[in-house]
Amino acid sequence: MNWQDIKTQYPNQFILLGNLVEKRLSESKTQILAGEILLVSDDAKAIREAYRKFKLAGQDVLFTLPSTPTELVVENIPMKGILL
């Protein structure tokens, strides 16, 4: 389902998406164009738990916040520094 349609249908919800259709904007930025709705909830904890379960199963998933805009751009920022 198209991301803008998803956001219109569930405007103030946490949304867990799978099977993402992406458009590479740069080396570190990707625009999410569409995806499969796996879970919609008002509960942030429920979304985080479902996200963790899908990730542990090796699936590529993404969750969005109620404030996520209709143009969904994800930026991957590599960690820098020393972990002690």
Secondary structure, DSSP 8 states (H G I E B T S, - for coil): -BHHHHHHHSTTSEEEEEEEEEEE-SSSEEEEEEEEEEEEES-HHHHHHHHHHHHHTT--EEEE-TT--SSEEEE-----S---
